[in-house]
Amino acid sequence: MNGLTDLSCETKFAEFFSEINPMILDNGEKISKVRVAYRTYGELNSEGTNAILICHALTGNSHAAGILINEESDRNSEPDLLKKYSKMFKGKPGWWDANIGLGKVFDTSKYFVICPNILGSCYGTTGPVSINQKSNKPFQANFPSITVRDIVTLQKVLIDYLGVNKIKAVTGGSLGGMQALEWGVMYPEIVESIIPIGTSAKHSAWAIGLGEAERLAIKNDSDWQNGFYNKQPEKGLSLARQIAMISYRSFTSFEEKFAREKVKNSEKFQVMNYLNYQGKKLVERFDANTYLLLTDTMDRHDIGLNRDKVENVLAEVKPKTLAIGIASDILYPTVEQKFLVEHIPNAKYAEINSHHGHDAFLIEFDQLNKIIGEFLKSENL
């Protein structure tokens, strides 16, 4: 593949750790033979110093850019959700395609862009749908709880494997932003800048409450079977997604898009139809145990945990920092990104002006290109 012109690259896989040398999680549990699914765009320079790390959010994956041409498969998982995703999105661009590529803010003629699927997800990296080699069955609810730090620890192993010596920027929105913050704390010696978007230094009571409602929706589905199900708890996972979608948007966006309009020849409101559609769509490509695991991981996010006061930890962040807020974000309101800037030395703040709510980081690409582009240029990155 010519990384400068072709963004149709496929998912790659790498396996790390072993029975003798397992990955030790934050909670002390161990996992061996951890697989990572990832995509790269552009070419790593001879010094290994031009990398950009893109971190995806809760239900995202490594398909950050490029047109998905081939149907892919992860034979080490049951169900094979990478295959389901690739069938659904075949011929479609990645979730941040507008930001990655020739002439875009993460220009692949200049940068080597890496997007790994995170630990605990269901698109090729080891998680609840992965086959446990000890039982020859999927881990399901037996998969251990993880933290954002565990996710970043595994990403660092991948970065080393790829020969990266310096990362120009680590960025992502929501859970991706949490990863960016942890990179700034855990590996400041190789990270030149972090760009957390629509995220927080620690998960708020507000966000935890919403996450708990989503988890209870899954757990109250009779098909959940305490996490050892033979069929996806579709009603529960669908309802969890519907609850989440409300928090991802805003009052204004719903009013402008739906108001009180009803489905043709029906008493059903259009907004109900939209939420049902979003729930069904996620059920077709995601896993309930994975959803439970990763929302719990987000709740555990606290940059100060077992370190120091949050303010003191942020004060020690060394990489250049651009915290981006979203004007209408109700899930991670701008006060949380401004808090980061207040306590991280020489940090900068920028705001996406949008009525789309939290999801604006997946919609307002022109603003993101401009904001991030100006930051990278001003910091000579």
TORZARO-831273 format. One record per residue (C-alpha): residue in one letter; y, x, z. Coordinates in steps of 0.2 Angstrom, whole numbers. Example, Ala and Ser with C-alpha at 12.3 -4.5 7.8 and 13.67 -1.06 7.14 Angstrom:
<rs>
<r aa="A" yy="-22" xx="62" zz="39"/>
<r aa="S" yy="-5" xx="68" zz="36"/>
</rs>
This chain:
<rs>
<r aa="M" yy="0" xx="0" zz="0"/>
<r aa="N" yy="18" xx="6" zz="-4"/>
<r aa="G" yy="26" xx="2" zz="12"/>
<r aa="L" yy="43" xx="3" zz="4"/>
<r aa="T" yy="41" xx="-11" zz="-8"/>
<r aa="D" yy="25" xx="-21" zz="-3"/>
<r aa="L" yy="26" xx="-33" zz="12"/>
<r aa="S" yy="9" xx="-41" zz="8"/>
<r aa="C" yy="0" xx="-30" zz="20"/>
<r aa="E" yy="-15" xx="-36" zz="29"/>
<r aa="T" yy="-20" xx="-36" zz="48"/>
<r aa="K" yy="-27" xx="-20" zz="54"/>
<r aa="F" yy="-38" xx="-17" zz="69"/>
<r aa="A" yy="-40" xx="-3" zz="81"/>
<r aa="E" yy="-52" xx="-2" zz="96"/>
<r aa="F" yy="-47" xx="7" zz="112"/>
<r aa="F" yy="-55" xx="11" zz="129"/>
<r aa="S" yy="-74" xx="11" zz="133"/>
<r aa="E" yy="-86" xx="7" zz="147"/>
<r aa="I" yy="-83" xx="25" zz="154"/>
<r aa="N" yy="-65" xx="24" zz="152"/>
<r aa="P" yy="-59" xx="6" zz="153"/>
<r aa="M" yy="-42" xx="-2" zz="153"/>
<r aa="I" yy="-37" xx="-5" zz="171"/>
<r aa="L" yy="-26" xx="-20" zz="173"/>
<r aa="D" yy="-11" xx="-23" zz="185"/>
<r aa="N" yy="-23" xx="-33" zz="196"/>
<r aa="G" yy="-36" xx="-19" zz="196"/>
<r aa="E" yy="-48" xx="-28" zz="185"/>
<r aa="K" yy="-56" xx="-18" zz="170"/>
<r aa="I" yy="-59" xx="-22" zz="152"/>
<r aa="S" yy="-68" xx="-10" zz="140"/>
<r aa="K" yy="-68" xx="-10" zz="121"/>
<r aa="V" yy="-51" xx="-18" zz="119"/>
<r aa="R" yy="-47" xx="-22" zz="101"/>
<r aa="V" yy="-29" xx="-23" zz="94"/>
<r aa="A" yy="-24" xx="-32" zz="78"/>
<r aa="Y" yy="-8" xx="-26" zz="71"/>
<r aa="R" yy="3" xx="-25" zz="55"/>
<r aa="T" yy="14" xx="-11" zz="49"/>
<r aa="Y" yy="28" xx="-11" zz="36"/>
<r aa="G" yy="37" xx="4" zz="29"/>
<r aa="E" yy="31" xx="22" zz="32"/>
<r aa="L" yy="31" xx="33" zz="47"/>
<r aa="N" yy="42" xx="49" zz="45"/>
<r aa="S" yy="34" xx="66" zz="47"/>
<r aa="E" yy="42" xx="68" zz="64"/>
<r aa="G" yy="36" xx="51" zz="70"/>
<r aa="T" yy="53" xx="45" zz="75"/>
<r aa="N" yy="58" xx="30" zz="64"/>
<r aa="A" yy="48" xx="16" zz="72"/>
<r aa="I" yy="53" xx="-1" zz="76"/>
<r aa="L" yy="42" xx="-12" zz="88"/>
<r aa="I" yy="42" xx="-30" zz="85"/>
<r aa="C" yy="35" xx="-41" zz="99"/>
<r aa="H" yy="30" xx="-59" zz="96"/>
<r aa="A" yy="32" xx="-74" zz="107"/>
<r aa="L" yy="19" xx="-85" zz="116"/>
<r aa="T" yy="10" xx="-93" zz="100"/>
<r aa="G" yy="15" xx="-79" zz="88"/>
<r aa="N" yy="5" xx="-65" zz="80"/>
<r aa="S" yy="6" xx="-49" zz="70"/>
<r aa="H" yy="11" xx="-58" zz="54"/>
<r aa="A" yy="30" xx="-54" zz="57"/>
<r aa="A" yy="34" xx="-52" zz="39"/>
<r aa="G" yy="27" xx="-52" zz="21"/>
<r aa="I" yy="18" xx="-65" zz="11"/>
<r aa="L" yy="0" xx="-69" zz="18"/>
<r aa="I" yy="-10" xx="-67" zz="2"/>
<r aa="N" yy="-28" xx="-66" zz="8"/>
<r aa="E" yy="-38" xx="-76" zz="20"/>
<r aa="E" yy="-42" xx="-65" zz="35"/>
<r aa="S" yy="-56" xx="-65" zz="48"/>
<r aa="D" yy="-59" xx="-59" zz="66"/>
<r aa="R" yy="-78" xx="-59" zz="68"/>
<r aa="N" yy="-77" xx="-54" zz="86"/>
<r aa="S" yy="-69" xx="-70" zz="91"/>
<r aa="E" yy="-76" xx="-88" zz="93"/>
<r aa="P" yy="-67" xx="-98" zz="87"/>
<r aa="D" yy="-60" xx="-87" zz="73"/>
<r aa="L" yy="-42" xx="-92" zz="74"/>
<r aa="L" yy="-36" xx="-78" zz="64"/>
<r aa="K" yy="-46" xx="-86" zz="50"/>
<r aa="K" yy="-39" xx="-103" zz="53"/>
<r aa="Y" yy="-21" xx="-96" zz="54"/>
<r aa="S" yy="-23" xx="-87" zz="38"/>
<r aa="K" yy="-29" xx="-103" zz="29"/>
<r aa="M" yy="-15" xx="-113" zz="36"/>
<r aa="F" yy="-1" xx="-100" zz="31"/>
<r aa="K" yy="-9" xx="-92" zz="15"/>
<r aa="G" yy="6" xx="-89" zz="3"/>
<r aa="K" yy="19" xx="-91" zz="17"/>
<r aa="P" yy="30" xx="-77" zz="24"/>
<r aa="G" yy="29" xx="-70" zz="42"/>
<r aa="W" yy="39" xx="-78" zz="56"/>
<r aa="W" yy="53" xx="-64" zz="55"/>
<r aa="D" yy="52" xx="-61" zz="37"/>
<r aa="A" yy="70" xx="-63" zz="34"/>
<r aa="N" yy="73" xx="-48" zz="46"/>
<r aa="I" yy="60" xx="-36" zz="40"/>
<r aa="G" yy="60" xx="-28" zz="22"/>
<r aa="L" yy="71" xx="-19" zz="10"/>
<r aa="G" yy="89" xx="-21" zz="13"/>
<r aa="K" yy="86" xx="-32" zz="28"/>
<r aa="V" yy="91" xx="-27" zz="46"/>
<r aa="F" yy="74" xx="-18" zz="49"/>
<r aa="D" yy="75" xx="-10" zz="32"/>
<r aa="T" yy="57" xx="-3" zz="27"/>
<r aa="S" yy="65" xx="10" zz="17"/>
<r aa="K" yy="72" xx="18" zz="33"/>
<r aa="Y" yy="60" xx="11" zz="47"/>
<r aa="F" yy="42" xx="10" zz="51"/>
<r aa="V" yy="40" xx="-7" zz="58"/>
<r aa="I" yy="25" xx="-11" zz="69"/>
<r aa="C" yy="20" xx="-29" zz="75"/>
<r aa="P" yy="5" xx="-29" zz="86"/>
<r aa="N" yy="-4" xx="-45" zz="92"/>
<r aa="I" yy="-3" xx="-45" zz="111"/>
<r aa="L" yy="-17" xx="-43" zz="123"/>
<r aa="G" yy="-24" xx="-60" zz="128"/>
<r aa="S" yy="-19" xx="-68" zz="112"/>
<r aa="C" yy="-31" xx="-76" zz="100"/>
<r aa="Y" yy="-27" xx="-68" zz="83"/>
<r aa="G" yy="-38" xx="-52" zz="83"/>
<r aa="T" yy="-33" xx="-44" zz="99"/>
<r aa="T" yy="-45" xx="-45" zz="114"/>
<r aa="G" yy="-42" xx="-61" zz="124"/>
<r aa="P" yy="-51" xx="-77" zz="130"/>
<r aa="V" yy="-58" xx="-81" zz="112"/>
<r aa="S" yy="-66" xx="-63" zz="111"/>
<r aa="I" yy="-84" xx="-61" zz="112"/>
<r aa="N" yy="-89" xx="-53" zz="129"/>
<r aa="Q" yy="-102" xx="-40" zz="125"/>
<r aa="K" yy="-110" xx="-42" zz="142"/>
<r aa="S" yy="-114" xx="-61" zz="139"/>
<r aa="N" yy="-113" xx="-62" zz="120"/>
<r aa="K" yy="-101" xx="-77" zz="123"/>
<r aa="P" yy="-82" xx="-79" zz="122"/>
<r aa="F" yy="-74" xx="-74" zz="138"/>
<r aa="Q" yy="-65" xx="-91" zz="139"/>
<r aa="A" yy="-59" xx="-94" zz="157"/>
<r aa="N" yy="-67" xx="-78" zz="163"/>
<r aa="F" yy="-54" xx="-68" zz="154"/>
<r aa="P" yy="-44" xx="-59" zz="168"/>
<r aa="S" yy="-26" xx="-63" zz="172"/>
<r aa="I" yy="-14" xx="-51" zz="164"/>
<r aa="T" yy="5" xx="-46" zz="165"/>
<r aa="V" yy="18" xx="-42" zz="153"/>
<r aa="R" yy="16" xx="-24" zz="159"/>
<r aa="D" yy="-3" xx="-24" zz="154"/>
<r aa="I" yy="3" xx="-30" zz="136"/>
<r aa="V" yy="15" xx="-16" zz="135"/>
<r aa="T" yy="2" xx="-3" zz="142"/>
<r aa="L" yy="-9" xx="-8" zz="127"/>
<r aa="Q" yy="5" xx="-7" zz="115"/>
<r aa="K" yy="9" xx="11" zz="121"/>
<r aa="V" yy="-9" xx="16" zz="117"/>
<r aa="L" yy="-7" xx="9" zz="99"/>
<r aa="I" yy="9" xx="18" zz="97"/>
<r aa="D" yy="1" xx="34" zz="102"/>
<r aa="Y" yy="-14" xx="31" zz="90"/>
<r aa="L" yy="-1" xx="28" zz="76"/>
<r aa="G" yy="7" xx="45" zz="79"/>
<r aa="V" yy="24" xx="37" zz="84"/>
<r aa="N" yy="34" xx="49" zz="95"/>
<r aa="K" yy="50" xx="39" zz="96"/>
<r aa="I" yy="54" xx="21" zz="94"/>
<r aa="K" yy="71" xx="17" zz="88"/>
<r aa="A" yy="71" xx="-1" zz="95"/>
<r aa="V" yy="59" xx="-13" zz="103"/>
<r aa="T" yy="64" xx="-31" zz="101"/>
<r aa="G" yy="58" xx="-49" zz="102"/>
<r aa="G" yy="62" xx="-66" zz="108"/>
<r aa="S" yy="56" xx="-76" zz="123"/>
<r aa="L" yy="39" xx="-67" zz="129"/>
<r aa="G" yy="43" xx="-54" zz="116"/>
<r aa="G" yy="60" xx="-51" zz="125"/>
<r aa="M" yy="50" xx="-48" zz="141"/>
<r aa="Q" yy="40" xx="-35" zz="133"/>
<r aa="A" yy="56" xx="-26" zz="126"/>
<r aa="L" yy="63" xx="-26" zz="144"/>
<r aa="E" yy="46" xx="-18" zz="151"/>
<r aa="W" yy="46" xx="-5" zz="137"/>
<r aa="G" yy="64" xx="0" zz="143"/>
<r aa="V" yy="57" xx="2" zz="161"/>
<r aa="M" yy="40" xx="9" zz="158"/>
<r aa="Y" yy="43" xx="21" zz="143"/>
<r aa="P" yy="61" xx="26" zz="143"/>
<r aa="E" yy="57" xx="43" zz="136"/>
<r aa="I" yy="52" xx="37" zz="119"/>
<r aa="V" yy="62" xx="21" zz="117"/>
<r aa="E" yy="80" xx="23" zz="111"/>
<r aa="S" yy="85" xx="5" zz="112"/>
<r aa="I" yy="79" xx="-12" zz="117"/>
<r aa="I" yy="85" xx="-29" zz="110"/>
<r aa="P" yy="78" xx="-43" zz="121"/>
<r aa="I" yy="82" xx="-60" zz="114"/>
<r aa="G" yy="83" xx="-77" zz="123"/>
<r aa="T" yy="73" xx="-70" zz="139"/>
<r aa="S" yy="76" xx="-65" zz="157"/>
<r aa="A" yy="73" xx="-52" zz="170"/>
<r aa="K" yy="61" xx="-63" zz="179"/>
<r aa="H" yy="54" xx="-80" zz="175"/>
<r aa="S" yy="65" xx="-94" zz="183"/>
<r aa="A" yy="59" xx="-109" zz="193"/>
<r aa="W" yy="65" xx="-120" zz="179"/>
<r aa="A" yy="54" xx="-111" zz="166"/>
<r aa="I" yy="39" xx="-110" zz="178"/>
<r aa="G" yy="40" xx="-129" zz="181"/>
<r aa="L" yy="40" xx="-132" zz="163"/>
<r aa="G" yy="25" xx="-120" zz="160"/>
<r aa="E" yy="15" xx="-129" zz="174"/>
<r aa="A" yy="18" xx="-146" zz="166"/>
<r aa="E" yy="11" xx="-139" zz="150"/>
<r aa="R" yy="-4" xx="-131" zz="159"/>
<r aa="L" yy="-8" xx="-147" zz="168"/>
<r aa="A" yy="-8" xx="-157" zz="152"/>
<r aa="I" yy="-22" xx="-145" zz="146"/>
<r aa="K" yy="-32" xx="-145" zz="163"/>
<r aa="N" yy="-31" xx="-164" zz="164"/>
<r aa="D" yy="-40" xx="-166" zz="147"/>
<r aa="S" yy="-58" xx="-171" zz="151"/>
<r aa="D" yy="-63" xx="-159" zz="137"/>
<r aa="W" yy="-56" xx="-144" zz="146"/>
<r aa="Q" yy="-72" xx="-142" zz="157"/>
<r aa="N" yy="-63" xx="-130" zz="169"/>
<r aa="G" yy="-60" xx="-118" zz="154"/>
<r aa="F" yy="-78" xx="-117" zz="148"/>
<r aa="Y" yy="-77" xx="-130" zz="134"/>
<r aa="N" yy="-88" xx="-133" zz="119"/>
<r aa="K" yy="-73" xx="-141" zz="109"/>
<r aa="Q" yy="-55" xx="-138" zz="111"/>
<r aa="P" yy="-46" xx="-150" zz="123"/>
<r aa="E" yy="-36" xx="-156" zz="109"/>
<r aa="K" yy="-26" xx="-170" zz="118"/>
<r aa="G" yy="-21" xx="-158" zz="132"/>
<r aa="L" yy="-16" xx="-143" zz="121"/>
<r aa="S" yy="-6" xx="-155" zz="109"/>
<r aa="L" yy="3" xx="-163" zz="124"/>
<r aa="A" yy="7" xx="-145" zz="131"/>
<r aa="R" yy="14" xx="-141" zz="114"/>
<r aa="Q" yy="25" xx="-157" zz="114"/>
<r aa="I" yy="32" xx="-153" zz="131"/>
<r aa="A" yy="36" xx="-135" zz="126"/>
<r aa="M" yy="44" xx="-141" zz="110"/>
<r aa="I" yy="57" xx="-151" zz="119"/>
<r aa="S" yy="62" xx="-136" zz="129"/>
<r aa="Y" yy="63" xx="-125" zz="113"/>
<r aa="R" yy="76" xx="-137" zz="106"/>
<r aa="S" yy="92" xx="-145" zz="112"/>
<r aa="F" yy="100" xx="-162" zz="115"/>
<r aa="T" yy="111" xx="-159" zz="100"/>
<r aa="S" yy="97" xx="-153" zz="88"/>
<r aa="F" yy="87" xx="-169" zz="92"/>
<r aa="E" yy="101" xx="-181" zz="90"/>
<r aa="E" yy="106" xx="-173" zz="74"/>
<r aa="K" yy="88" xx="-173" zz="67"/>
<r aa="F" yy="81" xx="-189" zz="74"/>
<r aa="A" yy="94" xx="-200" zz="83"/>
<r aa="R" yy="86" xx="-216" zz="86"/>
<r aa="E" yy="78" xx="-217" zz="69"/>
<r aa="K" yy="61" xx="-225" zz="67"/>
<r aa="V" yy="46" xx="-221" zz="56"/>
<r aa="K" yy="46" xx="-232" zz="41"/>
<r aa="N" yy="38" xx="-249" zz="44"/>
<r aa="S" yy="34" xx="-244" zz="62"/>
<r aa="E" yy="42" xx="-246" zz="79"/>
<r aa="K" yy="38" xx="-228" zz="83"/>
<r aa="F" yy="53" xx="-217" zz="84"/>
<r aa="Q" yy="54" xx="-202" zz="72"/>
<r aa="V" yy="56" xx="-190" zz="87"/>
<r aa="M" yy="39" xx="-196" zz="93"/>
<r aa="N" yy="31" xx="-193" zz="76"/>
<r aa="Y" yy="39" xx="-175" zz="76"/>
<r aa="L" yy="31" xx="-171" zz="93"/>
<r aa="N" yy="14" xx="-177" zz="88"/>
<r aa="Y" yy="15" xx="-167" zz="72"/>
<r aa="Q" yy="19" xx="-151" zz="81"/>
<r aa="G" yy="5" xx="-154" zz="94"/>
<r aa="K" yy="-8" xx="-157" zz="80"/>
<r aa="K" yy="-2" xx="-142" zz="71"/>
<r aa="L" yy="-4" xx="-130" zz="86"/>
<r aa="V" yy="-21" xx="-137" zz="90"/>
<r aa="E" yy="-27" xx="-132" zz="72"/>
<r aa="R" yy="-23" xx="-114" zz="75"/>
<r aa="F" yy="-22" xx="-110" zz="94"/>
<r aa="D" yy="-34" xx="-110" zz="109"/>
<r aa="A" yy="-31" xx="-119" zz="126"/>
<r aa="N" yy="-37" xx="-105" zz="137"/>
<r aa="T" yy="-26" xx="-93" zz="128"/>
<r aa="Y" yy="-11" xx="-105" zz="131"/>
<r aa="L" yy="-15" xx="-106" zz="149"/>
<r aa="L" yy="-17" xx="-87" zz="151"/>
<r aa="L" yy="-1" xx="-82" zz="142"/>
<r aa="T" yy="10" xx="-95" zz="150"/>
<r aa="D" yy="4" xx="-89" zz="167"/>
<r aa="T" yy="8" xx="-71" zz="161"/>
<r aa="M" yy="26" xx="-77" zz="158"/>
<r aa="D" yy="27" xx="-84" zz="175"/>
<r aa="R" yy="21" xx="-68" zz="182"/>
<r aa="H" yy="36" xx="-59" zz="173"/>
<r aa="D" yy="47" xx="-51" zz="186"/>
<r aa="I" yy="55" xx="-34" zz="181"/>
<r aa="G" yy="57" xx="-30" zz="200"/>
<r aa="L" yy="39" xx="-34" zz="206"/>
<r aa="N" yy="32" xx="-20" zz="216"/>
<r aa="R" yy="46" xx="-9" zz="211"/>
<r aa="D" yy="63" xx="-13" zz="219"/>
<r aa="K" yy="76" xx="-27" zz="218"/>
<r aa="V" yy="78" xx="-33" zz="200"/>
<r aa="E" yy="96" xx="-27" zz="200"/>
<r aa="N" yy="91" xx="-9" zz="205"/>
<r aa="V" yy="77" xx="-9" zz="192"/>
<r aa="L" yy="89" xx="-14" zz="178"/>
<r aa="A" yy="102" xx="-1" zz="184"/>
<r aa="E" yy="89" xx="12" zz="180"/>
<r aa="V" yy="86" xx="6" zz="162"/>
<r aa="K" yy="89" xx="21" zz="151"/>
<r aa="P" yy="88" xx="15" zz="133"/>
<r aa="K" yy="103" xx="7" zz="124"/>
<r aa="T" yy="102" xx="-11" zz="126"/>
<r aa="L" yy="108" xx="-26" zz="117"/>
<r aa="A" yy="104" xx="-43" zz="125"/>
<r aa="I" yy="106" xx="-58" zz="114"/>
<r aa="G" yy="108" xx="-75" zz="121"/>
<r aa="I" yy="107" xx="-92" zz="112"/>
<r aa="A" yy="122" xx="-104" zz="115"/>
<r aa="S" yy="111" xx="-120" zz="117"/>
<r aa="D" yy="95" xx="-112" zz="125"/>
<r aa="I" yy="90" xx="-123" zz="139"/>
<r aa="L" yy="74" xx="-113" zz="143"/>
<r aa="Y" yy="82" xx="-96" zz="145"/>
<r aa="P" yy="101" xx="-100" zz="147"/>
<r aa="T" yy="114" xx="-87" zz="142"/>
<r aa="V" yy="117" xx="-84" zz="161"/>
<r aa="E" yy="100" xx="-74" zz="161"/>
<r aa="Q" yy="105" xx="-63" zz="146"/>
<r aa="K" yy="122" xx="-60" zz="154"/>
<r aa="F" yy="114" xx="-55" zz="170"/>
<r aa="L" yy="104" xx="-41" zz="161"/>
<r aa="V" yy="120" xx="-35" zz="153"/>
<r aa="E" yy="129" xx="-35" zz="170"/>
<r aa="H" yy="116" xx="-24" zz="178"/>
<r aa="I" yy="109" xx="-13" zz="164"/>
<r aa="P" yy="121" xx="2" zz="161"/>
<r aa="N" yy="132" xx="1" zz="146"/>
<r aa="A" yy="122" xx="-14" zz="139"/>
<r aa="K" yy="130" xx="-25" zz="126"/>
<r aa="Y" yy="129" xx="-44" zz="124"/>
<r aa="A" yy="129" xx="-55" zz="109"/>
<r aa="E" yy="127" xx="-73" zz="106"/>
<r aa="I" yy="118" xx="-84" zz="93"/>
<r aa="N" yy="130" xx="-99" zz="90"/>
<r aa="S" yy="117" xx="-112" zz="86"/>
<r aa="H" yy="113" xx="-130" zz="91"/>
<r aa="H" yy="94" xx="-127" zz="88"/>
<r aa="G" yy="91" xx="-121" zz="106"/>
<r aa="H" yy="78" xx="-108" zz="111"/>
<r aa="D" yy="70" xx="-108" zz="94"/>
<r aa="A" yy="86" xx="-102" zz="86"/>
<r aa="F" yy="79" xx="-84" zz="86"/>
<r aa="L" yy="66" xx="-90" zz="74"/>
<r aa="I" yy="79" xx="-100" zz="63"/>
<r aa="E" yy="96" xx="-91" zz="63"/>
<r aa="F" yy="91" xx="-76" zz="53"/>
<r aa="D" yy="109" xx="-73" zz="46"/>
<r aa="Q" yy="116" xx="-71" zz="63"/>
<r aa="L" yy="102" xx="-60" zz="69"/>
<r aa="N" yy="104" xx="-49" zz="54"/>
<r aa="K" yy="122" xx="-47" zz="57"/>
<r aa="I" yy="121" xx="-45" zz="76"/>
<r aa="I" yy="107" xx="-33" zz="76"/>
<r aa="G" yy="113" xx="-23" zz="61"/>
<r aa="E" yy="130" xx="-20" zz="69"/>
<r aa="F" yy="121" xx="-14" zz="85"/>
<r aa="L" yy="110" xx="-2" zz="76"/>
<r aa="K" yy="124" xx="5" zz="66"/>
<r aa="S" yy="136" xx="7" zz="81"/>
<r aa="E" yy="122" xx="16" zz="91"/>
<r aa="N" yy="117" xx="27" zz="76"/>
<r aa="L" yy="100" xx="20" zz="76"/>
</rs>
